[in-house]
Amino acid sequence: MRRVEADHLWPDAVADALSRFECAFMQPGRFLTGPGESPGIEIEDARDDLDVALRYLPAGARADLGRLVERIDAEFERRTLPDPGRASEWTAGRWWWWRIRER
């Protein structure tokens, strides 16, 4: 179940997204799965949530979250491989959906 609709986030959406990445990054190697993940709810969804938050936060909070997201993006990119075949209109501008994770 996606919890972002029309660019609206639920309370604690940012904390939840950060927690999902923290859990995923604690796993060794390239295996990246967030807590309680099920098909259709991936850590890429958490990155979508952070992207929405970055668009709507005030400047100071956006800068703070932006620094965290830069670190998340670097680690996510380091632990995944590019998959240009996944690029689509739906993923346009969301590079994190164009990555391959080991399962």
Sequence and secondary structure as in RCSB ss.txt:
>XXXX:A:sequence
MRRVEADHLWPDAVADALSRFECAFMQPGRFLTGPGESPGIEIEDARDDLDVALRYLPAGARADLGRLVERIDAE
FERRTLPDPGRASEWTAGRWWWWRIRER
>XXXX:A:secstr
    BTTB  TTHHHHHHHHHHHHHTSSTTB   TT BTTB HHHHHHHHHHHHHHS HHHHHHHHHHHHHHHHH
HHHTSEE GGG  TTTTT GGGGEE B 
